């Protein structure tokens, strides 16, 4: 599937990844959390334990 990868503190880029849970977990480095903040069919996938792991903050919605 085609995704927009948005690493913390870096420029966003488009890439292809495999479908499925394992691919999404690999992208975020752990368990995933899906957020649907818009009416469009877009999901934001983030690391569910990011705050607990003290990961750097990413962009605000």
Phi and psi in radians as a Rosetta constraint file:
Dihedral C 1 N 2 CA 2 C 2 CIRCULARHARMONIC -1.572 0.35
Dihedral N 2 CA 2 C 2 N 3 CIRCULARHARMONIC 2.266 0.35
Dihedral C 2 N 3 CA 3 C 3 CIRCULARHARMONIC -2.302 0.35
Dihedral N 3 CA 3 C 3 N 4 CIRCULARHARMONIC 2.800 0.35
Dihedral C 3 N 4 CA 4 C 4 CIRCULARHARMONIC -1.819 0.35
Dihedral N 4 CA 4 C 4 N 5 CIRCULARHARMONIC 1.984 0.35
Dihedral C 4 N 5 CA 5 C 5 CIRCULARHARMONIC -1.566 0.35
Dihedral N 5 CA 5 C 5 N 6 CIRCULARHARMONIC 2.283 0.35
Dihedral C 5 N 6 CA 6 C 6 CIRCULARHARMONIC -2.223 0.35
Dihedral N 6 CA 6 C 6 N 7 CIRCULARHARMONIC 1.412 0.35
Dihedral C 6 N 7 CA 7 C 7 CIRCULARHARMONIC -1.193 0.35
Dihedral N 7 CA 7 C 7 N 8 CIRCULARHARMONIC 2.548 0.35
Dihedral C 7 N 8 CA 8 C 8 CIRCULARHARMONIC -1.045 0.35
Dihedral N 8 CA 8 C 8 N 9 CIRCULARHARMONIC 2.237 0.35
Dihedral C 8 N 9 CA 9 C 9 CIRCULARHARMONIC 1.314 0.35
Dihedral N 9 CA 9 C 9 N 10 CIRCULARHARMONIC 0.144 0.35
Dihedral C 9 N 10 CA 10 C 10 CIRCULARHARMONIC -2.245 0.35
Dihedral N 10 CA 10 C 10 N 11 CIRCULARHARMONIC 2.949 0.35
Dihedral C 10 N 11 CA 11 C 11 CIRCULARHARMONIC -1.328 0.35
Dihedral N 11 CA 11 C 11 N 12 CIRCULARHARMONIC 2.467 0.35
Dihedral C 11 N 12 CA 12 C 12 CIRCULARHARMONIC -1.222 0.35
Dihedral N 12 CA 12 C 12 N 13 CIRCULARHARMONIC 2.641 0.35
Dihedral C 12 N 13 CA 13 C 13 CIRCULARHARMONIC -2.623 0.35
Dihedral N 13 CA 13 C 13 N 14 CIRCULARHARMONIC 2.749 0.35
Dihedral C 13 N 14 CA 14 C 14 CIRCULARHARMONIC -1.637 0.35
Dihedral N 14 CA 14 C 14 N 15 CIRCULARHARMONIC 2.418 0.35
Dihedral C 14 N 15 CA 15 C 15 CIRCULARHARMONIC -2.623 0.35
Dihedral N 15 CA 15 C 15 N 16 CIRCULARHARMONIC 2.874 0.35
Dihedral C 15 N 16 CA 16 C 16 CIRCULARHARMONIC -1.808 0.35
Dihedral N 16 CA 16 C 16 N 17 CIRCULARHARMONIC 2.344 0.35
Dihedral C 16 N 17 CA 17 C 17 CIRCULARHARMONIC -2.309 0.35
Dihedral N 17 CA 17 C 17 N 18 CIRCULARHARMONIC 2.828 0.35
Dihedral C 17 N 18 CA 18 C 18 CIRCULARHARMONIC -1.217 0.35
Dihedral N 18 CA 18 C 18 N 19 CIRCULARHARMONIC 2.723 0.35
Dihedral C 18 N 19 CA 19 C 19 CIRCULARHARMONIC -1.414 0.35
Dihedral N 19 CA 19 C 19 N 20 CIRCULARHARMONIC 2.727 0.35
Dihedral C 19 N 20 CA 20 C 20 CIRCULARHARMONIC 2.027 0.35
Dihedral N 20 CA 20 C 20 N 21 CIRCULARHARMONIC 2.860 0.35
Dihedral C 20 N 21 CA 21 C 21 CIRCULARHARMONIC -1.063 0.35
Dihedral N 21 CA 21 C 21 N 22 CIRCULARHARMONIC -0.784 0.35
Dihedral C 21 N 22 CA 22 C 22 CIRCULARHARMONIC -1.047 0.35
Dihedral N 22 CA 22 C 22 N 23 CIRCULARHARMONIC -0.700 0.35
Dihedral C 22 N 23 CA 23 C 23 CIRCULARHARMONIC -1.148 0.35
Dihedral N 23 CA 23 C 23 N 24 CIRCULARHARMONIC -0.744 0.35
Dihedral C 23 N 24 CA 24 C 24 CIRCULARHARMONIC -1.150 0.35
Dihedral N 24 CA 24 C 24 N 25 CIRCULARHARMONIC -0.720 0.35
Dihedral C 24 N 25 CA 25 C 25 CIRCULARHARMONIC -1.121 0.35
Dihedral N 25 CA 25 C 25 N 26 CIRCULARHARMONIC -0.658 0.35
Dihedral C 25 N 26 CA 26 C 26 CIRCULARHARMONIC -1.117 0.35
Dihedral N 26 CA 26 C 26 N 27 CIRCULARHARMONIC -0.658 0.35
Dihedral C 26 N 27 CA 27 C 27 CIRCULARHARMONIC -1.132 0.35
Dihedral N 27 CA 27 C 27 N 28 CIRCULARHARMONIC -0.667 0.35
Dihedral C 27 N 28 CA 28 C 28 CIRCULARHARMONIC -1.713 0.35
Dihedral N 28 CA 28 C 28 N 29 CIRCULARHARMONIC -0.148 0.35
Dihedral C 28 N 29 CA 29 C 29 CIRCULARHARMONIC 1.348 0.35
Dihedral N 29 CA 29 C 29 N 30 CIRCULARHARMONIC 0.582 0.35
Dihedral C 29 N 30 CA 30 C 30 CIRCULARHARMONIC 2.809 0.35
Dihedral N 30 CA 30 C 30 N 31 CIRCULARHARMONIC -2.750 0.35
Dihedral C 30 N 31 CA 31 C 31 CIRCULARHARMONIC -1.134 0.35
Dihedral N 31 CA 31 C 31 N 32 CIRCULARHARMONIC 2.562 0.35
Dihedral C 31 N 32 CA 32 C 32 CIRCULARHARMONIC -1.804 0.35
Dihedral N 32 CA 32 C 32 N 33 CIRCULARHARMONIC 2.700 0.35
Dihedral C 32 N 33 CA 33 C 33 CIRCULARHARMONIC -2.282 0.35
Dihedral N 33 CA 33 C 33 N 34 CIRCULARHARMONIC 2.265 0.35
Dihedral C 33 N 34 CA 34 C 34 CIRCULARHARMONIC -1.766 0.35
Dihedral N 34 CA 34 C 34 N 35 CIRCULARHARMONIC 2.280 0.35
Dihedral C 34 N 35 CA 35 C 35 CIRCULARHARMONIC -2.072 0.35
Dihedral N 35 CA 35 C 35 N 36 CIRCULARHARMONIC 2.457 0.35
Dihedral C 35 N 36 CA 36 C 36 CIRCULARHARMONIC -2.164 0.35
Dihedral N 36 CA 36 C 36 N 37 CIRCULARHARMONIC 1.334 0.35
Dihedral C 36 N 37 CA 37 C 37 CIRCULARHARMONIC -1.438 0.35
Dihedral N 37 CA 37 C 37 N 38 CIRCULARHARMONIC -0.131 0.35
Dihedral C 37 N 38 CA 38 C 38 CIRCULARHARMONIC -2.117 0.35
Dihedral N 38 CA 38 C 38 N 39 CIRCULARHARMONIC 2.845 0.35
Dihedral C 38 N 39 CA 39 C 39 CIRCULARHARMONIC -1.269 0.35
Dihedral N 39 CA 39 C 39 N 40 CIRCULARHARMONIC -0.434 0.35
Dihedral C 39 N 40 CA 40 C 40 CIRCULARHARMONIC -1.144 0.35
Dihedral N 40 CA 40 C 40 N 41 CIRCULARHARMONIC 2.790 0.35
Dihedral C 40 N 41 CA 41 C 41 CIRCULARHARMONIC -1.413 0.35
Dihedral N 41 CA 41 C 41 N 42 CIRCULARHARMONIC 1.196 0.35
Dihedral C 41 N 42 CA 42 C 42 CIRCULARHARMONIC -2.262 0.35
Dihedral N 42 CA 42 C 42 N 43 CIRCULARHARMONIC 2.329 0.35
Dihedral C 42 N 43 CA 43 C 43 CIRCULARHARMONIC -2.012 0.35
Dihedral N 43 CA 43 C 43 N 44 CIRCULARHARMONIC 2.451 0.35
Dihedral C 43 N 44 CA 44 C 44 CIRCULARHARMONIC -1.752 0.35
Dihedral N 44 CA 44 C 44 N 45 CIRCULARHARMONIC 2.150 0.35
Dihedral C 44 N 45 CA 45 C 45 CIRCULARHARMONIC -1.881 0.35
Dihedral N 45 CA 45 C 45 N 46 CIRCULARHARMONIC 2.169 0.35
Dihedral C 45 N 46 CA 46 C 46 CIRCULARHARMONIC -2.328 0.35
Dihedral N 46 CA 46 C 46 N 47 CIRCULARHARMONIC 2.979 0.35
Dihedral C 46 N 47 CA 47 C 47 CIRCULARHARMONIC -1.319 0.35
Dihedral N 47 CA 47 C 47 N 48 CIRCULARHARMONIC 2.087 0.35
Dihedral C 47 N 48 CA 48 C 48 CIRCULARHARMONIC -1.107 0.35
Dihedral N 48 CA 48 C 48 N 49 CIRCULARHARMONIC -0.466 0.35
Dihedral C 48 N 49 CA 49 C 49 CIRCULARHARMONIC -1.881 0.35
Dihedral N 49 CA 49 C 49 N 50 CIRCULARHARMONIC 0.339 0.35
Dihedral C 49 N 50 CA 50 C 50 CIRCULARHARMONIC -0.963 0.35
Dihedral N 50 CA 50 C 50 N 51 CIRCULARHARMONIC -0.755 0.35
Dihedral C 50 N 51 CA 51 C 51 CIRCULARHARMONIC -1.166 0.35
Dihedral N 51 CA 51 C 51 N 52 CIRCULARHARMONIC -0.739 0.35
Dihedral C 51 N 52 CA 52 C 52 CIRCULARHARMONIC -1.125 0.35
Dihedral N 52 CA 52 C 52 N 53 CIRCULARHARMONIC -0.538 0.35
Dihedral C 52 N 53 CA 53 C 53 CIRCULARHARMONIC -1.566 0.35
Dihedral N 53 CA 53 C 53 N 54 CIRCULARHARMONIC 0.048 0.35
Dihedral C 53 N 54 CA 54 C 54 CIRCULARHARMONIC 0.966 0.35
Dihedral N 54 CA 54 C 54 N 55 CIRCULARHARMONIC 0.687 0.35
Dihedral C 54 N 55 CA 55 C 55 CIRCULARHARMONIC -1.226 0.35
Dihedral N 55 CA 55 C 55 N 56 CIRCULARHARMONIC 2.650 0.35
Dihedral C 55 N 56 CA 56 C 56 CIRCULARHARMONIC -1.105 0.35
Dihedral N 56 CA 56 C 56 N 57 CIRCULARHARMONIC 2.539 0.35
Dihedral C 56 N 57 CA 57 C 57 CIRCULARHARMONIC -1.178 0.35
Dihedral N 57 CA 57 C 57 N 58 CIRCULARHARMONIC 2.578 0.35
Dihedral C 57 N 58 CA 58 C 58 CIRCULARHARMONIC -1.899 0.35
Dihedral N 58 CA 58 C 58 N 59 CIRCULARHARMONIC -2.949 0.35
Dihedral C 58 N 59 CA 59 C 59 CIRCULARHARMONIC -1.080 0.35
Dihedral N 59 CA 59 C 59 N 60 CIRCULARHARMONIC 2.642 0.35
Dihedral C 59 N 60 CA 60 C 60 CIRCULARHARMONIC -1.395 0.35
Dihedral N 60 CA 60 C 60 N 61 CIRCULARHARMONIC 2.637 0.35
